[in-house]
């Protein structure tokens, strides 16, 4: 079932519901609400129809052969038309399907009573193009005809019998398509198989095929008697509904900047390990940055419309109404749709939480699925790095690099490494790899990764209830050995209609994960407390990783090598952190509509998590296989203990809302919403460790000696109280107005500053609805809307939970050999601190051309964050004692434009979509109330702009040195330019670039294409970015290497400048000033990436039906297949620590989707 | 219609219920911290004053307890780096990023400056609040409260003393600061004025502190007095030798004499009035044969936790061992990988060896001859630096302080001893057989002189490299003896009591008393005192401060534009050369430190020291 059809069914239910309460034209009343009395005893069937037609304003369509000679024998007294038809159906074996004004009569299959109806109010029924046609005097399907016309036509001679099948683009028959002979009321509709039969007057008759969710087609009959018609999906004829905060809105009536992503098989078939990565390239203005490929940590960072604040600038994630859900712990297959709220008006119902935009996620339900389905999707992917370091697995050569480096400042006799050592290693390395290893570390510590995804779901529903249940498993083996992550998800969504006007439901999601890793970032750890965090640069080739014969892990062996050289293998085997986490997220609601249009609803949600991490490192020491003795480096001591850390906590949410919608004077739709909300967080942490495990195989705290142990623990809570209001007003379906506000009170602030008020207004104009414009636009412009919004949002993310409270910190001391209590005052509280406010102006233009084959959405925005909540600038005479109080300090502006252009069409059986989106954002720091030193933050510049020395290349001769400003250089060194001409090279010689950012690109673009032909489909996603530059300086391309234990790569071998290698790409080894951040090392981090290629094949349904399946699709997919960039480092998408060596994943996957 | 009314009623009831639910959690926006003490609950009792004082102690401790790094500013200790953890004050952040070479360091102590002022604010907090308590305190608690103020003022005085001895004029903040605006445009206070305030602090402390500390770790009268003496000694030095880099300071000979006299008087009281003695009565103790370390001289134990609480330790900052998070990292800084993976950031330079005199002659021995051990006979040649016999019969403090080739220490891994570890320069972590016993040699990547420190290295296992519980001395009696000798010598030349005190120090090294020619005049005796300061206080952070206040950099390293001086190793290789062809400016920048320019950017009232303009 396509999503349009699903939405259609949903609408159908909705409108049927509405009909019951309103006084509508008869054509729009349900047959169950049309009452009549008729004595049909001994009346011919056709006469009975005439009587009904007279009484109800409906008409019948039938094949006369069917009704001829049938007689009725019943008397109806004030029965509903539905009852009457059911009775007739029982009596005559005919089926009745009422579609608006027309009741179609057919032979009932299996002689069962069959009456059904489909009512679509006129307003919905007549989309733009149909209304236009009416103006041109063309007949319109489903329009009421006078009864006189009816009877006239009924007896007309119908000469030609035409039959055929109406199919969708997938070749499957569509039931319920209406076929009307143009200019007449003669018509029929397709049966369940999509088959139809109709008699038309002559060969020039034109048949009009129309169906809900499809473009209306007109076909001339001609000489044919069989007519197979393929219906094309009408993209916009159905009013697409978009999930917004606390409700849904019709897309055409939206005034905010909202991008919706429907999670379909194109996304779920990708070898993705989390939801955030999957959003890359799908939403204009949403920057999705993949920082690492580390299993368990390879979620992408999400930033909407540029860096909105220098505090936490991540968007709020709301899942099924519950804020603060970890988007990366969701099962992609459970998600129905994702809405990205980008501007103030769409986000302001989330007020203080939404300054950086909101990502709203709605999970699936079984609503409207009369037939329950079971679905399985599974895929298996192999992953390899997008790029990796070029390590030189040749120890003697690496030692000669040390010699070359030592030559810069040392006498030959003072070199650490002697020629003999090198020669010996070169010779014996070929015959004795245990004692003279040339270890290729990256080969040892890396592997081909794998990603498995398996999902099984079932869903279904009826009038009263619906359900969706699913279980999912994601198992990822990282590129690094022992870096594994697996996640299991279970979901149960259930809705139940207690009374026609009371609904309740529950959504439960549980997930748990197992994670193991060696270092925080995989190969590195940039936490300062880990002094070995960047030891990867010391992983020399001259160490044997492990000898299975003796069971020892190798250490250094060469004479004069630094005993602290690094064996990463032992670390990745023996020093693992293991972490498992469980979450249970539940949400329940009850809504009640006591009177028409008014709904009261209560939601209560509880999210609980528990996370447990443990380490129990395995004792081992470095071993010297040459001397057969232990080296001095103890990788893990014999007193290895065990440590545990538990994080646990919960969050609760209580929402009460009242909403009212009504239509006044037919053309004025008003929606009002009020919400009261409370959120509460509670988190707790506990840590325990003991030294001396009783035995290395044991791993719990009790299995260790008690002499040395340590513990820690704390907890914190936070509350947020909010009042929310929203008003939507739509006049004549073309003038749109929306106003929102939210008041938030946070426990993070002190009384008096706790509450923030965040209002917004928006307006829109669907100018293509204007009759005075339609003559000009209707031919080419199907849909056009201008919208504008302005409003405020808040942020308190920079403030700690108790930061504003005047408290003393513990600072204990030792007296008489015992620990004693001590307190210090570290706080200087700014009592006036309050919310950081972001105001957003958004101007948007939505256009649909050529019957919506081309749709465009263009948005311009201006986001101004004021009162950025920052630690204030404090005198050095205080910062040694006090944490700087936070103050509302600076203003940051983001201006940008984003566009989305989609072309959808079919060409024969080829259906294709080409979608291009792009966004540009300029960040500017506009105001800063305090001193700003020289650096990469300054007024009227982007935050973290490029501020760099300029280089004049590598000095080749002493003459070059002489001609340059003195800077202690020698030939082979990078020369920096003396930009201010003061004869010195100082920080003043750096140049600022207002258009270039160091941390993130300014421009993002993506091209998403999909082609389908018969059962085959191909999807290609390109994604790229530009506007970011950064230095390529990390521990692996170091040229100032120490005198021992540097793990040289081929770069150090090939690139350094020397008299013999004057064209060397790098300056000389161990020169001077060569690691400065100058343009020499500056790289443009622009890139274009083939993010995803996917090929799928859906087995034809005809075949499947025979084996009882409804859907089988097999697919192959590849992520990050190719990257085009000038960046010399690991990956242009990576951010954070430059020496983080975990590559991004390139994956190749195969998968299968089966539906029953 | 009735139906409708009913519905409206019930919806109102529902709305009412909602609001009721909300008001049930009235305190939603008032969440109380669970691990931090609310300030309003504090300053109620005398115990609170003690807790605040203890907080001040733990905040001032990290400003002084790694002073050994400062030894790198002298010529006998190399501080190639530090184990200080960035952004962790208790783990040495104040010292983090400092430059501890003999030259070029003056602009690397912005962080230290910042944390010194942290100490000022911490102590001000105690002083001001306890003073408030004092106003209403019962007579019975007055004494204790005043002692608390006294200790806080002692600590504050020490901090300001450190500030002026590095930067000269510094802003003086004597009260609790409640808002940045109070100090945002603060100017430097003339050093003389700051000195007077410090004197007042030390004097108050001297008056109010008990004669003996109630518990090891808290200060008593001798500490206040010794620091007051030391302040005057420094003040006298600056006045006598001048401090031209501090342009606002005008030296005065009379001021100098008065200060020397004041210093001598204070030191005399410390020495005589409190019954203080040198550790183990200043006896040299036992010494083991070369290459053995079962028995070590008393001086060695003075720098192990055995000496915690000893009367010689006039002022110390305490540390706790495992599990207290208050450990010192001396072992990590002074020893090698064979000792719990230590890093040998601080090592003796080759040049210290010749400073250790003969226990037989009491005088300097013939200088060692550096030799490459690959040279035939290098291990046996007399006076060869790599011949262990060359180190026989030396000042006991040599064996206690440094290790040369074949000297042993207790190796330790994972809190377990690994047996004796012989140190052999450049033969690291190698199996070796000495007298038929197999050993694995000492392993380090830290020394480039041929020596490592024994001083501060524990000779037993059981504590990690960051879990030391040694109380680091910032004032010890031996220092007071030598400062007393210096002060009295400056006024009147060698005095008998001063000579006796220096000889007491020498006796600890099992050295005979000074020769007559060593006490023949002011200069000779000054040299003898300096010699004892070098040997006795090695690695305790004094040398750089001494050289500066004596204006002795040129004497030690050579005049401006000279060849400077090489530091070498026992194998004869040149290691580093300092002050080669250095301009006067380079010397000036070593005599005075740079006022943090980041603060000057914010605060134009804060002037800069001339060499740093």
Interface residues (C-beta under 8 A of the other chain):
Chain A: X411 X413 X414 X528 X529 X560 X562 X563 X564 X592 X594 X595 X598 X600 X602 X619 X627 X629 X630 X631 X632 X633 X634 X637 X638 X639 X640 X654 X656 X658 X676 X678 X680 X691 X708 X709 X710 X714 X715 X716 X717 X718 X719 X720 X721 X745 X746 X747 X751 X754 X801 X802 X805 X806 X807 X808 X809 X810 X811 X812 X813 X814 X815 X816 X817 X819 X820 X821 X822 X823 X824 X825 X827 X828 X872 X873 X874 X875 X876 X877 X878 X879 X880 X881 X882 X884 X931 X933 X1044
Chain B: X4 X7 X8 X10 X11 X14 X15 X18 X19 X21 X22 X25 X27 X28 X29 X30 X31 X32 X33 X34 X35 X36 X37 X38 X39 X40 X42 X48 X51 X52 X53 X54 X55 X56 X57 X58 X59 X61 X85 X86 X87 X88 X94 X110 X113 X114 X115 X116 X117 X118 X119 X120 X121 X122 X125 X171 X173 X177 X178 X179 X180 X183 X184 X186 X215 X216 X217 X218 X308 X318 X319 X320 X322 X323 X324 X326 X337 X338 X341 X413 X414 X415 X416 X426 X428 X429 X430 X431 X440 X443 X445 X469 X573 X596 X598 X599 X601 X602 X603
